[in-house]
Amino acid sequence: MPEIEKTKESATAVALLIDGENLTPDAAGWLVNRASTMGPLRFRLVFGNAGRMPGWAEAPGFRLIHTGVGKNSADMALVIEAMALAYGKNIDRFAIATSDGDFSHLAHHLREKGHRVLGLGEAKAPPHFRRACTEFQEYAGAKPQIIAPAMTTTPSDKALRGWVVTALSDASNELTIQKLGPLISRTHGVRIASTPHKNWRRFLEKYPADFQCDPTGPDAKVRLVKKAA
């Protein structure tokens, strides 16, 4: 059987390589979901000038590779990393997240070596990049943000827990506690200060079986507790 026709069972792992100067972190959740359809997602790497894309530096679950200010430095770093992974890290499948047609040569080369290549980009992605990939999926943009009206009644703990679980799931199971409050407020019209709990840490620590909190500090994070199988 030709190498390019490897079955899903024989695949080892997936690498998600993101052109961070071409796609915004609004696409982070969608990119992870799409790349994960190919198999276990081992690498989530974002390439670009860190000073020009602070949103990616704050995106949970991704490793930002700062490429400096040189022309095409992000493109070159992504290609170099892809080659290193393809030849030495037991990676079988690649998701290349960009709308830049310059990555067509990389996609062609990876496919010639027997790797499956999933292209992930916006409508502006050129036809030659789409054709170079095994498959291409188009990102339609982030959903419009809905600002909920303020609630006139105090929500139950069950409702609060459900909202936090949903927020964490949408953020790859990790958020800073500092960002959690504004997110819940925008989405559900609730300020934790108006509830008996008064602050989010006090509420989250009531449910250690559901939530794990970092020690105090402005960058402290909350995560979902993994349930035993």
N, C-alpha and C positions, 0 to 999 in steps of 0.2 A: 504494500500500500504506500503511495507517495507520502512523504513526510508532512506535506501541507494538509493532509486529510486526517490528522490525528484526531482521535475521539476525545470527547470531553473527559472521559475517565482517565485518559493518559496525560491530561494537562497537569502541570505542577502548580503554577500560580500565575497571578495576573499583576501587571504593573500599570498603574494609572499615572501618566505623565502629562502635566498640565502646563500649557503656555500661559503663565499668569499675567503677562502683559497683553494678552489677547482676549482672555475670558475673565469675567469678574467673579468674586466669591459668591455672588447670588446663585451661581450654577453649581456650587459645591455638592449639595445633596443629590441633585440630579446626576451629576457625573459619577458619584460613588454608586448610586443605584444602577446606572447603566453598565458601568465597568464590572460590577459584581455579578452580573448575569453570565459572565464568561467563566466564573470560577472564584476560588478564594483570592481576595484582594490583598496582596502582600505589601505593595508599595503604593503610597499616595504622595507624589512629589510635585511641587510647584516651582517653576523656574521663572526668574525675572529679577529686576532691580527692586529690592525690598522697600526702598524709599518711595517708589512710585506705585506700590500696591499694598498699603498697610492692611487692607481687608483680608488678604490671604494670610498675612502673618498671624492674624487672630483666629483664623478658621481652625476649629478643633479637628484633630486627627490627620492633619497634613504636615508634611515637612517642607519648609520653604528653603530653596537653594538660591542664595543671593548670587546674582551673576554680574553685578557691577553695572557700569554705565556705558560700556562699549557697544558699538553698533552690532546688532545680531548676536550679542553675547548670550542672551537667553536661548535663542535657537540652537546655537552651537553647544551649549551645555546640555540641553535636552537630548540632542542627537548623541553626544558622547556618552551620556548616562544610559540611553537606550541600548547602545552597542555593548557597554559593559554588562548590563543586565542580561542581554541576549546571549552573550558568550560565556558568562561566568556565574550567574546567580540562579540558575535553574528556573528561569522564567519562560513560560510557554506562550503566553498571550499578552498583548499590549493594547491599552486604550490610550490613544493620543488625542488629547483635548485641545483643539485649536481650530481657528477658521483660516489659518495661514497656509496657502498652497505650497509654500517652500518646504513643507514636511512631506511632500509627495515622494521624494527620493527615499526618505527614511522608511516610509510605509512600504514602498516597493521592495526595498532591500530586506526588511524583516519578513515579508511574505515569501520572498525567494529562499529564505533560510528555513521556511517551514512554520513560521509563527503566524498566528491569527492576529489581525490588526483591526481594532474597532476605532473608527474615527468619530469624534464627538465635537460638534461645532455648531455655529449659527448659520442662518440662511445665506450669509455672505460667503461661506466656504466655497471655493471654486470647484468646478466639476472634476478637474484633474486630480485634486486631493481626494475627493469622494471616491473616484474610481480606483485610486491607488490602494485604498483600504479594502479589507475583506468585506466590511460592512460600514456604513456611515449612518449615524443618527443625529437628527437636527434638534438643537436646543431652541425652544420658542421664547425663552426669557422667563424671568421670575413672575410669579403670580402677583397681581396687584395687591398691595397691602391694604387690609381692611382695618379701619380704626373703629373699635367697638364703643358704643356709648357707655358712660359710667353706670355701673349697676346700683340700683337703689336698695337692694337687699344684700345681706352678708352671705357669700357662697359657703356651701358646706365643705368640710374637709375632703370629702370624697370628690367633689368637683375640683377643688384646688389640686389634689393629687393627680387627677386625670389630666388636667391642663399642663401640669409640670411634666408628666410622663410623655405627653404628646410633643411638647416643646423640646425635650431632650432627645426623643426619637428622631425628630426632624433635624437635629443638630449633631447627628452621629453620636448620641448618648453622652454629650458633654457640653456644658455651658458655664461661664462664670456666673456666680451668684449675683454679681453686680448687674449683669445683662438680663438675667432671668426676670427680674421685677418689671422693667420697662416692656419686655416682650409680652408678658402676661397682661399687663395693663393695656397695651395697644390692642391685643387680640380679644380680650374678654372684659375690658372696662373695669378691672379690679385693681385697687391699690392695697397691698398687704397691710399697710399702716392702718387701714380702716377696718381690719379684722381683729379678733382677739389675739392673734399671733404677733402682730405689730411688725415683725420683720421676717424675711424669708428663711434665714438660718434657723430661727426658732421653730418655724413650721417644718422645715426639712428634717431637722434632727429629731422630730417626734416620730419619724418613720424610717428608722435605720434599716429596716428590711427592704425598703424601696429605694432609698437615696443615700449616696455616700458623699460627704462634704469634705473638702480640703480644710486645713487649718485656716484661721481667720486671716484676712488680708484683702486688698483691693482686687487681686487676681485669683482669689480662691474659687474653686470650681465645684460644681455638683454633677454627679454621674448617676446613672441608673445602676442599681445593684444587680449583678448577673445572677439569675435564678439557677439553682441546681437542676440538672436534667432529670 
